[in-house]
Amino acid sequence: MRAAVVGHLLVPAVIGVFAVVFLATIWDMDLESRLYPQLVIAALLLVTGVDATKTVGRWRRDRATAGVPAPQRRGVQPVLRPAYTAVLAVAYVGLGTPQLGFYPATFLFLVCVGAALGLRNLGKLALLGAVPTACCYLVFHEVFALRLPTGPWL
C-alpha cells in the first residue's frame, strides 16, 4: 500500500519540480509575458496538490484495512493511472494535436482518460469527450476568435 501511495505521489512531485524550474526560466520576462504561464502553472500545482492531499488522506484512512483485498476495478490499475495519464498527455501534445488538430485530439484524449478511469458506458465517454471539446471550441473560436492547430486533415 505504501508503494502505491509513493507511486501516486511521484507525478505531483515531478510536476512541482517542473513548475519551479519553469518559473525560474521565465522569471526575467516582463509581467505581461509571464502572467499566463504563471497562472497555468499555479492551476496545475493547485490540482496536483489537491490530488496529493486526497491520496495521503485516503492512505491514512485505508491503513486499517491494508490486509483486506480491494474489489476489482475497471480501467487501468489505480497505481498506474498517473503514469498512464502522463503518457496520454505527452501523446496528446506531441502527436495528437499536430497530426489530428486540437479538437479531435482533445476529444480522443478525454475519451482515453475516461476509459482509464474506468468508464465503460460509451454514451458517458462520448459526453466526457464532446462537452469539454465543444466548450473549448466556443470559447477559443467563437469568443476569442483564436485559430487553434487544425492538423493536416482540416
HELIX and SHEET records of a PDB file:
HELIX    1   1 ARG A    2  ILE A   26  1                                  25    
HELIX    2   2 LEU A   31  ASP A   62  1                                  32    
HELIX    3   3 ARG A   63  THR A   65  5                                   3    
HELIX    4   4 ARG A   81  ALA A   91  1                                  11    
HELIX    5   5 TYR A   92  GLY A   96  3                                   5    
HELIX    6   6 THR A   97  LEU A  100  1                                   4    
HELIX    7   7 PHE A  102  ALA A  116  1                                  15    
HELIX    8   8 LEU A  122  CYS A  136  1                                  15    
HELIX    9   9 TYR A  137  VAL A  143  3                                   7    
END                                                                             
